[in-house]
Amino acid sequence: MNNALRLPCAACALALVLALGGCANMSHRDRNTVTGAAVGAVAGSVLTGGSPIGTVGGAAVGGVIGNEIGRRR
């Protein structure tokens, strides 16, 4: 990995870990929504080459999918 990308990637990973630590009081459906949004954001970013619009779009779609999965359980 390029040295210029290591710090931002590490910062994102740390932010994700800290954010998920705040999920202790969330319902199962809320956790599924947040997880879906996080996975969707990463997938959207990867698929669009790091485009901010792709990242936000992926997060939105992933959040909706996670919410729907949480609702069915």
C-alpha positions in Angstrom: 0.0 0.0 0.0 1.2 3.5 -0.8 2.5 5.3 2.3 0.3 8.3 1.5 -2.7 6.1 1.9 -1.8 4.4 5.1 -2.7 7.2 7.5 -6.1 8.0 6.0 -6.9 4.2 5.9 -5.8 3.8 9.5 -7.9 6.9 10.6 -11.0 5.5 8.8 -10.5 2.1 10.5 -10.1 3.7 13.9 -13.2 5.9 13.4 -15.2 2.8 12.4 -14.1 0.9 15.4 -15.0 3.8 17.7 -18.3 4.3 16.0 -19.3 0.7 16.4 -18.4 0.9 20.1 -21.3 3.3 20.4 -23.8 0.6 19.2 -24.2 -1.1 22.6 -27.6 0.5 23.3 -28.9 0.2 19.8 -31.7 -2.2 18.8 -30.9 -5.0 16.4 -32.6 -3.1 13.6 -30.5 0.0 14.2 -27.3 -2.0 14.3 -28.2 -3.6 11.0 -28.9 -0.2 9.5 -25.5 1.2 10.6 -23.6 -1.9 9.5 -25.3 -1.8 6.1 -24.5 1.8 5.7 -20.8 1.2 6.6 -20.5 -1.8 4.2 -22.3 0.2 1.5 -20.0 3.2 1.9 -16.9 1.0 1.5 -18.4 -0.8 -1.4 -19.5 2.5 -3.1 -16.1 4.0 -2.6 -14.3 1.0 -4.0 -16.7 0.6 -7.0 -16.4 4.3 -8.0 -12.7 4.8 -7.3 -13.1 6.9 -4.2 -15.8 9.2 -5.5 -17.6 11.0 -2.6 -20.9 10.6 -4.4 -20.4 6.9 -4.8 -19.5 6.6 -1.1 -22.6 8.5 0.0 -24.8 6.6 -2.4 -23.4 3.3 -1.3 -24.0 4.2 2.3 -27.6 5.2 1.6 -28.3 2.0 -0.3 -26.5 -0.1 2.3 -28.4 1.6 5.1 -31.8 0.9 3.5 -30.9 -2.8 2.9 -29.6 -3.2 6.5 -32.8 -1.6 7.8 -35.0 -3.9 5.8 -33.0 -7.0 6.9 -33.4 -5.8 10.5 -37.1 -5.3 10.1 -37.7 -8.9 8.9 -36.0 -10.5 11.9 
